[in-house]
Amino acid sequence: MQIRGPYFSVGEKVILDSKVQPEFNGEYYIDEVTYYTPGHTLPDGSEIASGFYYHIRETNSHWKESALRKIHTGTGESWDKMLTELNSNNISKN
C-alpha cells in the first residue's frame, strides 16, 4: 500500500478549526509534519489513528488533518472584470 503525501507542508499557513479544542481556532503556520503508522502509541499509553499529524508551535500540539483547512487565495481580479471577460468576444461561445 502506498502512502499519499501530506495535504499541508512545513511553513504553510493554515486555519485550525478544532471541534474538541475550539479555544485554539485561528490561523497558524505548520512547524512539523509527522506520519504515524497504524498502532502507534503515545507516551501516555493511548493509541492514535495512523496518518499525518501537524505540529503547531503556538498550541504546543499535533493536529490531525481533519482539524485543519487550507487558506485559499483569490486571483486578485474583481468580480466585474471577470464578468466583462466572460461576456467579451475573447471567449468562444459554443
Beta strands, then each sheet from edge to edge (+ up, - down):
strand 1: 13-16
strand 2: 26-29
strand 3: 32-36
strand 4: 51-56
strand 5: 61-64
strand 6: 68-70
sheet 1: 2+ 1- 6+
sheet 2: 3+ 4- 5+
end
